[in-house]
Amino acid sequence: RPVSRRDSTGPGRTETYAPAPLPDSAQIVNYYADLERAVESKQLGEVKRLLPNLSEGDERSWKSLFEDSDVDRILATFRVVNYTRGDGPKAYARIFSEIRTSKGTSPFELKRKGYELATLTLGPQGWRQIASEKTKP
């Protein structure tokens, strides 16, 4: 949020300062938090916006999960284990992901769990994952 401060050079004059940009690591963590919220709210359009290079198979998999009548609630975790800034607008992150689902008041059951190496790019909408591959823990 911009901060305003009166300037002593003239009456009624204000100067606005933009907040310092977040470091890349914080922006990437925030991006994955947005992805968690999109998955938990079953918003396929938002998942596709956040993961612009989803394969058709991955898109079908998300859609199937979101439309599954045995899934009332989804608990999504996308944790950035570490990241490295690449050349230009690129970064590489090791992500731990876990998807748990539940029906009604039943306890959550593990649906998917694993690690992936993600390639991210920085664009007008911030960081976006453009590719990933599963890796071992």
C-alpha positions in Angstrom: 0.0 0.0 0.0 1.5 3.4 -1.0 2.6 5.6 1.9 1.8 9.4 1.6 3.9 12.0 3.3 3.5 15.8 3.3 6.3 17.6 1.5 7.5 20.8 3.2 8.1 22.6 -0.1 4.4 23.5 -0.6 1.0 23.4 1.0 -1.2 20.5 0.1 1.5 18.6 -1.8 2.0 14.9 -1.1 4.5 12.4 -2.4 3.5 8.8 -2.8 6.1 6.1 -2.4 5.5 2.6 -3.8 6.3 -0.3 -1.4 9.5 -2.1 -2.1 8.9 -5.2 -4.3 8.9 -8.5 -2.6 12.0 -10.7 -3.1 11.7 -13.4 -5.8 11.5 -16.1 -3.1 8.5 -14.5 -1.4 6.8 -13.9 -4.7 7.2 -17.6 -5.7 5.9 -18.8 -2.3 2.9 -16.4 -2.8 2.3 -17.9 -6.3 2.1 -21.4 -4.9 -0.2 -20.2 -2.1 -2.5 -18.8 -4.9 -2.3 -22.2 -6.6 -3.3 -23.9 -3.3 -6.4 -21.7 -3.0 -7.4 -22.3 -6.6 -7.2 -26.1 -6.1 -9.0 -26.0 -2.8 -11.8 -24.0 -4.2 -12.0 -26.3 -7.3 -11.5 -23.4 -9.7 -10.2 -25.1 -12.9 -10.0 -21.7 -14.8 -7.8 -20.3 -12.1 -5.6 -23.4 -12.0 -5.2 -23.1 -15.8 -4.3 -19.4 -15.4 -1.7 -20.2 -12.8 -0.4 -23.2 -14.7 -0.5 -21.9 -18.3 1.3 -24.8 -19.9 -0.9 -27.6 -18.5 -1.0 -30.7 -20.7 -4.4 -32.0 -21.8 -3.9 -35.0 -19.5 -3.1 -32.8 -16.5 -6.1 -30.6 -17.2 -8.4 -33.7 -17.4 -6.9 -34.9 -14.1 -7.7 -31.6 -12.3 -11.2 -31.5 -13.9 -11.9 -35.1 -12.8 -10.7 -34.3 -9.3 -12.9 -31.2 -9.1 -16.0 -32.9 -10.4 -15.6 -36.1 -8.4 -18.8 -36.7 -6.4 -16.8 -38.4 -3.7 -14.8 -35.2 -3.1 -16.4 -32.4 -1.1 -13.2 -30.9 0.3 -9.7 -30.6 -1.0 -6.6 -29.7 1.0 -3.7 -28.7 -1.2 -0.1 -28.1 -0.2 2.5 -26.7 -2.5 5.7 -26.0 -0.5 8.8 -24.5 -2.0 11.7 -26.5 -0.7 14.3 -24.4 -2.4 14.7 -22.2 -5.4 17.4 -20.9 -7.7 17.2 -17.8 -9.8 18.2 -18.5 -13.4 19.2 -16.3 -16.2 16.8 -13.6 -17.3 13.2 -14.0 -16.0 13.6 -17.7 -15.0 13.7 -19.5 -11.7 13.9 -23.2 -10.8 12.1 -24.5 -7.7 11.9 -27.8 -5.9 8.3 -28.2 -4.8 6.7 -30.6 -2.4 3.0 -31.1 -3.3 0.3 -33.0 -1.5 -3.4 -33.3 -2.3 -5.8 -34.7 0.2 -9.6 -35.1 -0.3 -12.5 -35.7 1.9 -16.2 -36.5 1.6 -18.6 -34.8 4.1 -17.1 -34.9 7.6 -14.8 -37.9 6.8 -11.1 -37.4 7.5 -8.9 -36.3 4.7 -7.3 -39.1 2.6 -4.1 -38.7 0.6 -4.8 -38.5 -3.1 -1.4 -37.3 -4.5 2.0 -36.7 -3.0 5.4 -36.0 -4.3 8.3 -33.7 -5.3 8.8 -31.9 -8.5 11.4 -29.7 -10.1 9.5 -26.7 -11.5 10.6 -24.1 -14.0 9.1 -20.7 -13.5 9.1 -17.6 -15.6 8.4 -14.0 -14.6 5.9 -12.1 -16.7 3.4 -9.3 -16.3 1.2 -11.4 -13.9 4.2 -12.4 -11.8 5.8 -15.8 -11.5 4.2 -18.7 -13.3 5.2 -22.4 -13.4 5.8 -23.2 -17.1 7.1 -26.8 -16.7 7.7 -29.4 -14.1 8.9 -32.9 -13.8 8.5 -35.4 -10.9 11.6 -36.1 -8.9 12.5 -38.4 -6.0 12.4 -37.1 -2.4 
